[in-house]
């Protein structure tokens, strides 16, 4: 009980002393400047001189931002350790030591944006949006209506004033120009969309599949294209291997298994239909493709030419 009373009294004395110290410091600051008051988190003083300029002092009274430079200073909420400053209607950024990151002489508005493990500054001039790095270097000029950072430092989605969308890399280089309704970055390609039709750009931003398909599916070595429920295949350079005429397509090592309705066939890697879609199932044995149509077995070589059945028992149809 005595120990509890001791700690309670000690805490009361410390709290009272800190309050008294804070009030004393505040009164000293108010004598020195035309106006002085604590920030919301009591981490610094906002001070103003008789000439109307605003600055920042730490809790010891040391000036962090001289109250002779700026018309306005604010410390944004959320614990971010930086200051937004304003001069003659322009905004800028100072770090926690008062060092200028973005000078208040170019942009009408400046705001910090955080994305996962990094941040940047969104800047606005004459109603257009640009972007500066955390170091204050301009990455994108103020020519866009909107900028959104992509994940993992892969780049930025940019929009022009007509609402068309494009993509830049992390350093601000235009990869996909602003001419699509939608752009989405993937590891190996860009999905693009115009007028509800889908296409593909490669990682250099070149449109390799035009926006003329209902759906596009990326596979490791090819793209499946689809229109009105029918599927075809393009290679990774966007060249059509075979058009959208099958109900289902799947790749099998050195050929494509294709279907129309419930009937199966085979296209070679060049897109030539070497076995027509008229079989219930197709299997493979050594160097021979085995097909089954009801109870009748047919045999083809890998070029699609009929051959005699080998004298071995074929596997069950898949």
Secondary structure, 3 states (H helix, E strand, C coil): CHHHHHHHHHHHHHHHHHHHHHHHHHHHHHHHCCEEEECCCCCCEEEECCCCCEEEECCCCCEEEEEEEECEEECCCCCCCEEEEEECCEEEEEECCCCEEEEEEEECEEEEEEECCEEEEEEEECCEEEEECCCCCEEEEEEECEEEECHHHCCEEEECCCCCEEEECCCCCEEEEEEECEEEECCCCEEEEECCEEEEECCCCCEEEEEEECEEEECCCEEEEEECCEEEEEECCCCEEEEEEECEEEECCCCEEEEECCEEEEECCCCCEEEEEEECEEEEECCEEEEEECCEEEEECCCCCECCCCCCCCCCCC
